[in-house]
Amino acid sequence: MIACSDRSEMNQENTEVTAEYILQNPVEYPAISYSGYREISRDSANVPSIPELKEDMKILSAMGIKIVRTYNVYLEAVPRLLQAIREMKEKDPDFEMYVMMGAWIDAKNAWTDEPERIRDVDSPRNAREIDRAVALVQEYPDIVKILAVGNEAMVHWQTEYYVEPGIILRWVNHLQDLKQSGELPESLWITSSDNFASWGGGSESYHKEDLNKLIKAVDYISMHTYPMHDTHYNPDFWGVRADETDLSGMEKIEAAMQRSLDYATSQYQSVVDYMKSQGVDKQVHIGETGWATVSNGHYGDEGSKATDEFKSARYHNMIREWSEENDVSVFYFEAFDEKWKDAQNQLGSENHFGLINLQSQAKYVLWDEVDAGVFDGLTRDGMPITKTYDGNVDSLMQTVKVPPTNKEIQSRLNKEAQ
């Protein structure tokens, strides 16, 4: 690992910071998933402006973030983000921010009125998406260090748009060919970012020859793990055990959070194990994991009681500590709350994964940073970064619920199955 002063010397000498180096050094290069949308839709009128994107990058940089993950290039937010970062670098040569850029991939007939999604055929838009991603890498080779083909595009529960691994494989091979021909930087790393099961860590239904070829074709594997979601869908790890009933409420929560970390890292290991079963030994990193703070659905007070700022902070800190101890990069999901993801239900969990909310309030996980003055002089949408709950821990803790018992969880699942 290179110390900060040594890294500055590297930059002054114009030595390239590569994807390989970034991903192997999560202490020096903390990563986060980012989208800067503030409004309830992503239409052209609501694309973040260059000044707004610069605001966000200053906030993330103050937090120590050095690489952000994005998801598509068919909208204008990412081209604007790259321009914003370049302008910031030109103004301050010491400013450092890199991008893991996503190219969105759909099956044919996805997001249409057609009754059938054709999983082994590209959407016509895919080629345009890849072409634009290539052009952006060529324009910003000093900023874009990783190109990810698809986001959760191979996992079967994405019924609207998922594709067979052969679609992702074809585009990964195309991009690797462009690297070989010199049209893309040799140091650019190509991957796909997908659920752990899609990378072979789950059901054997995913264990297909094209997946095995894809594992060999990518430069590294970017896998997702979400224990928070599975507090509802696969809650065996979450419920209070029979031998824990005499523990205090906080001890029960801590036990559940420790099992959540074990759950996430076991999914990570399942991908590593499957990769090695194919005779491959390359880096595996976490392209997404996170914990929402609000839910009026499966994860809230009427469900698994998983979502609040205390548990979210606990998971964030545990997975970051694991990341640093194991030299595994974690693109934590996500930087800021967004309200377009579940536009019809503003209390839906998808709108509340951010570390900072839409009122420019740092959630509990960042209260210490606010106290330390990390955000002094910085604003988002004209508002300084303050604390949720006015920084009152007692008010926050009133929202924190103990997980249900295993028996209660099973009773609820039985009712849902009826």
C-alpha positions, 0 to 999 in steps of 0.5 A: 500500500502506498502512503498518501504522500507517496501517492501525491508524488505519483500524481505529480510524476503523472504515473497512472493510477490504475483500476487494479491499484484502486480496487486492491487498496480500499483504505486509500481509495474508498468507493461509493455508488453515486447518482446525483438526481434530486427530483422525482423523475430523471427526465431531461429537465431534472438532469443534475447540472455541472454545478450540482455535480461539482457540489456532490464531488466536493462533499464526497471528496471531503469524506475521502471517497476517491472513486464513484460508480455510475450506471448508464450513459444513455442519460446525460448525467454521467457525461456531465459528471465526467466534465465536472470532474475534469474541470475540478481537476484542471482547477485543482491538480490535487483533486482526485476522483475516478469513475467506475462507469456502467453501460446499461444492458436490456433484453429485447422488448424490455420496457415495452408493451410487448408481452415477451422479453427475449432474454438471449437477444439484445435490446436495440439500444444496447449497441448505442449504449456501448458505443457511447461508453467507449467514446466517453472512455476515450474522451476521459481515460484519466477519469474512467478506470472501470467499465461495467457491462450491465447492472444486475442484468443477469439475475433472474428476478429482474424480470423486466430486463434480465439477459442471458450471460451470453449477451454480457459475454459478447459485449465484454469480449467486444470491449476486450478486443478494443483494448487489444487493438489500442482503441481503449486503454490497456489499463481499463478494467472491464467487468459486469456488476451483478448479484452474487447468484448471477456470478455462480454463488447461488442456484445451479440454474445460473451455472451455464457455460456462457457464465463460465466463459464470462468469468474468464473474460472479465478483468475482475468480478463485481458482485452484489450482496444485500442482506437488508433485502433478505431480512424479508426474502431469506430471513433465517439469519435475521430473527432473534434466536431462542437462546437470545431472548434474555439479551437486551434489545441492543444486544439482540440488534448487534447479534442480528447485524453481525449475522448480516455481515456474515451473510454478506461475506458468505455470499462474497465467498460463494462467488470466489469459490465458484470462480475457483471451481472454474480454474480462475483466480482473479480479483472479486470486489463488491460492486454494491451493498447497502442498507436503507434507513426508511421503509413502509414496506417489507423492511420497516416496522410492519415487516422485518424492522431492519431499516433505521439509521442506527442499523444502517450505520452499523452495517456500513461501518462493519462492511467498510472494516471488513473491506479494509481488512481483506483488501476488497473494494466495496462500492457502498450503495449509495452516496445520496438519497434519491426519490425517483426510484420509487416515485409513487411511494416516497417512503419506499426503501429504494428512495432511502439508501443514501448516507446523506438525505435530500435535505442535505442532512448527514445520517447517523453514520456521518454525524462524527464527520459533521462534528469534525468539520469535514463538511465545513463550507460545503453545501448541497443545493444551497444548504449546509450539511447538518445532522438528521434528528438535529443530532439528538441520539435519543430521538434517533434511537426511538426509531430503532426496533428490535428484529422479530423472533425467528418464530414471528418471522416464520408466522409472517411468511406462512401468512404471506404464502397463504 
